[in-house]
Amino acid sequence: MISFLKYYLPSFVLVYLVVIFILPGIKVYRTTGINPVTFGRSDNAHDYIGYIMKVLTGSLMIAVLLFSVSDTAYNYLTPITYLQYEWIKYSGLFLVHASFTWIIISQYHMKLSWRIGVDEKNKTELITTGFFSLSRNPIFLGMIVSTAAIFLIIPNAVTFFIMVSTYIVIQIQIRLEEDHLDKQHGLSYREYKKKVSRLL
C-alpha cells in the first residue's frame, strides 16, 4: 500500500491541481476573455486569503513529495503513527477521489461563473441548480474534504495543520463571497440562502 501511494499520490495531486484550478480558468478566459483569477497582491483581506491559499497548496505539495521521495525527510513532518492503518488510508483514498469528482461536477454546474476569488468587475450569473441546490459552496466543500482525505492518507503534523487551516481560510473566503453576492444579486441571493445551507 505504501509503495503504491508513493508513486500514485504525487501524480494524483498534480492532476487534481490542473483539473480543478488551471483547466477551468483556461476555459473561462477563452470563452469570455475574462481572467477568472481575481486575487491580487494588495494587503486587503481578499488578496491575503489568496496568498494563504497558495502557501497551503504549496505546503501540501511539499508534504506529498517528501512522503514519496524520502522516508528520512518525511519523518521531519512528524507522522502520526496511531493513524497509520490500511483501512484509514483506503478511506482517505475513497474520499479524495469522491471529492475530486464532486468538485468537477460542481464546476460544470457553475459554468462561466467560475472564479478564483471575488470578481468585483464583472457580474456573474447566480447558480442555484445542480450541486448548488444542495450546497451554496459545493466546490469549497469538496476542497475541505480533499484536504481531510490527504491527512487520512498521510497523517502527520503538517497535513493536519493544512487541513485545519484550509477549513478556516475557506470559511473566511466564503463570507467574503457571500457579502459580494448579496450586493450583486440582492433579494435573489437572500432567498437562495434561506433554502440552501452554506456547506451541507
N, C-alpha and C positions, 0 to 999 in steps of 0.2 A: 504493500500500500504506500509506504513512504517513498520507495523508489519511483513508483508511478507518479506520485504527486510532485516530486522534484522536477520531473520533465513536463508534466501537464500544467501545473499551476501557473508558471510564468507565461506560458503560451495563452492560457485562458484569460489571464488578466490583461494581456496586451490586446487580444481580440475584443474583450469587454470594453476597454477604453476607446478603441477605434470605432466600434459599432455604436456605443452609447453617446459618445461626445463628438467624434470627428465626422462620421458619415451624415448624421442629421444636420450638422452645421453646413456641410457642403451642399446638401440638398436644398436647404432653406435659402442659402446665398445664391445658388444657381437659378432658383425659381423666382425669387423676389428681388435679388440684388441687395438684400438687407443682411448686414453682418449680425448673426444671432448671438454672438458673444458680446455681452454688454458690460462685463466687468472692466473697469479701467484701472488707473494707477494712482488715483487720488486717495486721500486719507479718510474718506467718509465711510460710514458703516457698511454700505453695499459693497464697495470695492475691497474693503478689508476682509469681508466674508469670502470674496472671490480669492483673495490671496491665501487665506487659511485653507480653503478647499484644495488649492494647488499644493500646499505644503503637506496636507494629509494624504493626498493622492500620491505624491512623490514618496512619502514615508511608507505607504503601503507597498509600493513597487519595490522599494529597497528591502523591506522585510521579506517579501516573497523571494527576491533574488538571493538574499543571504540564506534563506531556508534551502534554496535549490542548489547553491554552489559550494557552501562550506558549513559543515557541522560545527566547526570551531567558532566561526563568526556568528552563526545563528545562536549559539549559547549566550552571546552578549545581549540578545533580546530578551533574556530571562524566560525561557519556556515554562509553561505551567504544566508540570508533569502529570498532575492528577486529572487533567482533562484529555490526556493523550490516549484515547481509546478508539478502536476502529469504528464503533458504531457512531461515535461523536463526529468523526471525520466524514463518514458516509452521510450523516445528517447535514453537515456543512456543505458537502458537495451537492446534495439534492437542493438545498435552499439557495445556493449561489446560482445554480442553473435555472431554478424556478423563478428567482428574482430577475435574472437576466432576461428570460423570456417575457416576464411581466413588464419590464421596462421597455422592451422592444415594441410590444403591443401597445403600451401606453403612448409611446412616441408616435406610432402610426395613427392613433386616435387624435393626437394633438395636431397633426398635420403641419401646416406652415406657421402655426402659433408657437412652435417650439423655440425656446430661447434658453441661453445660459445667463441667468441674471434677470434684472428688471429692465425692460425696454421702455424707456420714457419717451422715445422719439416717434415710435410707430404704434398705432393701435392694433392690437391683435384680437382675433375672434375669441369669445368666451366659449371654451369647450366644456360641455356638460354631459356628453354621451359616452358610450363605451365604458372603459375603466374609470372615466371621470364621473360616472354616475354612481360609482362605488366609493371613490375617494377623491377629494379635491386635489390631492397631490400624489397620484399613483407613482410617478417617476421617483419622487423623493422617498416614498415608501419602499420602493424597490432598492434604492441605494442604501437605505438604512439596513434592510435585510441582507443585502450583499456584504456589507462590512461585518455584520454579525456572523455571517456564514464563513467568511475568511478567518475570523477569530476562532471559530469552531474547528476549522481545518488545520490551522497553525496557531494554536493558543499560546500567546506569550504576552509579555507586558506591553510591547509596542502595539500589537494588533488590538489589544484590549483598549489601550488609550485611543487608538484611531477610531474604534467602534463607538466609544462614548463621546469623543469629540465630534465625530461626524453627526451623531444624533443631535447634539446641542447646536452645532452650526446650522444644520438643516432646519431645525426648529426656528432659529432666528431668521434665516432666509425666507422661510415660509411666511412669517409675519410681515416681512418687508414686501413680499409679493402680494399678500392679501391686502395690504394698505393701498398698493398701486392698483390692483384690480378693482377695489372698491371705488377709487377715484375715477377709473376709466369706464367701468360698466354700471356703477351706481346700483339702482334697485335690482337689476337682473342678477348681479353678483350676490347681493344680500339675500335674495330669495333662494339662490343656489346654496348659499352657506347654511341656510336653515334646513335644507333637505339632505345634504351630504356632509359626512364627517371630514375633518381636516386630514386624517390619515386613514383610519378604518372605523 
